[in-house]
């Protein structure tokens, strides 16, 4: 087991709410503001592996998945619609988008430290269609969508929504569909 409870946890919403309150109280405690959090509570939670920063934990988890991908494929060029791990594909695209914001000083959610970590592992910020050429078997095509077992577009959307996570998979997917000229050129 683990103590990385997501922000939304339908299986146990009261647990998700409690964890969210603990994280919030911890932030207040760190800022020396009024908080119900104590050093003793912090120690008890840390002893069981409580995750204070779920975003950082998720980022580290995706980084490990990226390194496993690199080990198996020889590069960090994860296709933007890599079917074996769509969460990784979404995360990689998000890192590239955040890097562009970082370059423009537009309040990115990526730090210089994270940029350096990714670059140390050979991460490329500009790739265009290189990964699609390298891994054609992992790319969703219009034919795949047409031949899917989904009875309608709504079934396909439902399947994609099931893969949604706190990183905003659906937002990223829709951004991709709106701004990817390769996709528009191949639209069915």
C-alpha positions in Angstrom: 0.0 0.0 0.0 0.8 3.7 -0.1 -0.3 7.0 1.3 -0.6 8.9 -1.9 -4.3 9.6 -1.8 -5.4 11.6 -4.9 -7.4 14.8 -4.6 -10.4 13.1 -6.0 -11.0 9.6 -4.6 -14.5 8.3 -5.4 -13.8 5.1 -3.5 -13.5 7.0 -0.2 -14.3 10.8 -0.6 -14.1 11.3 3.2 -10.5 10.0 3.2 -9.7 12.3 0.3 -11.2 15.3 2.2 -9.3 14.4 5.3 -6.0 14.1 3.4 -6.6 17.4 1.7 -7.1 19.0 5.1 -3.9 17.5 6.5 -2.0 18.8 3.5 -3.5 22.3 3.9 -2.8 22.4 7.6 0.7 21.3 7.0 1.2 24.2 4.5 -0.1 26.6 7.1 2.2 25.1 9.8 5.2 25.5 7.5 4.3 29.2 6.9 4.0 29.7 10.7 0.3 30.5 10.4 -2.4 29.3 12.6 -2.8 25.6 12.1 -4.1 22.4 13.8 -1.0 20.6 12.6 1.7 19.8 15.2 5.2 18.4 15.0 3.9 15.2 16.6 1.1 14.8 14.0 3.6 15.5 11.2 5.9 12.8 12.6 3.1 10.2 12.9 2.0 10.9 9.3 5.6 10.8 8.0 6.2 7.5 9.8 3.5 5.9 7.7 4.7 7.4 4.5 2.2 10.2 4.2 2.7 12.2 1.0 2.6 15.9 1.6 3.1 17.1 -1.9 1.0 14.8 -4.2 2.0 16.8 -7.3 5.7 16.3 -6.7 5.1 12.6 -6.0 3.1 12.2 -9.3 5.9 14.1 -11.1 8.5 11.7 -9.7 6.4 8.7 -10.6 6.1 9.9 -14.3 9.8 10.6 -14.4 10.5 7.0 -13.4 8.1 5.8 -16.1 10.0 8.0 -18.6 13.3 6.5 -17.5 11.8 3.0 -18.0 10.6 4.0 -21.5 14.1 5.3 -22.3 15.6 2.1 -21.1 13.4 0.1 -23.4 13.4 2.4 -26.4 16.7 4.2 -26.2 15.4 7.8 -26.0 12.8 9.9 -24.1 10.8 10.5 -27.3 7.4 9.3 -26.0 4.8 9.5 -28.8 2.1 12.0 -27.9 -0.5 9.3 -28.0 1.5 6.3 -26.7 -1.1 3.7 -26.1 0.8 1.5 -23.6 1.0 4.5 -21.2 -1.2 7.4 -22.1 -0.6 9.1 -18.8 3.2 9.2 -19.6 2.4 10.6 -23.0 0.2 13.3 -21.5 2.8 14.1 -18.9 5.6 14.4 -21.5 3.5 16.8 -23.6 2.7 18.8 -20.5 6.4 19.1 -19.6 7.0 20.5 -23.1 4.2 23.0 -22.8 5.4 24.1 -19.3 8.9 24.5 -20.7 7.5 26.9 -23.4 5.8 28.9 -20.7 9.0 28.9 -18.7 10.9 30.3 -21.7 8.3 33.1 -22.0 8.2 33.8 -18.2 4.5 33.0 -18.2 4.1 31.4 -14.7 4.9 27.8 -15.6 4.5 24.8 -13.3 8.0 23.6 -14.1 11.1 24.6 -12.2 14.7 25.0 -13.4 15.6 22.0 -11.3 13.0 19.8 -13.1 14.2 21.1 -16.5 17.8 20.1 -15.5 16.7 16.7 -14.4 14.9 16.0 -17.6 17.8 17.4 -19.7 20.3 15.2 -17.8 18.3 12.2 -19.1 18.2 13.4 -22.7 14.7 14.9 -22.8 14.1 16.9 -26.0 11.9 20.0 -25.8 11.2 20.3 -29.5 10.4 17.1 -31.4 7.5 17.5 -33.8 6.8 14.2 -35.5 10.1 12.3 -34.7 8.4 10.0 -32.1 5.6 9.1 -34.5 8.1 7.9 -37.0 10.0 6.0 -34.4 7.0 4.2 -32.9 4.3 3.9 -35.5 2.8 0.9 -33.7 2.0 3.1 -30.6 0.1 5.9 -32.4 -3.7 6.2 -32.5 -4.8 6.6 -36.1 -8.2 7.5 -37.5 -8.5 3.8 -38.6 -8.0 2.7 -35.0 -10.7 5.0 -33.9 -13.1 4.0 -36.6 -12.5 0.3 -35.9 -12.6 0.6 -32.2 -15.3 -1.4 -30.3 -16.9 1.9 -29.2 -20.5 2.1 -30.5 -20.4 5.8 -30.7 -18.2 8.9 -30.2 -19.7 9.1 -26.7 -18.4 5.6 -25.9 -14.9 6.6 -27.0 -15.1 9.8 -24.9 -16.2 7.7 -21.9 -13.2 5.5 -22.4 -10.9 8.5 -22.5 -12.6 10.1 -19.4 -11.8 6.9 -17.5 -8.1 7.6 -18.1 -8.5 11.1 -16.9 -6.4 12.0 -13.8 -5.4 15.0 -11.7 -2.9 16.0 -14.3 -5.7 17.0 -16.7 -5.4 14.3 -19.4 -8.6 15.4 -21.1 -7.6 19.1 -21.2 -4.3 18.1 -22.7 -6.0 15.8 -25.2 -8.3 18.5 -26.3 -5.4 21.0 -26.5 -3.6 18.4 -28.7 -6.5 18.0 -31.0 -7.0 21.7 -31.3 -3.4 22.7 -32.0 -1.8 19.6 -33.6 -1.5 20.3 -37.4 -0.6 16.7 -38.1 -3.8 15.5 -36.5 -5.9 18.1 -38.4 -4.3 17.1 -41.7 -5.2 13.4 -41.0 -8.7 14.0 -39.6 -11.1 11.4 -40.9 
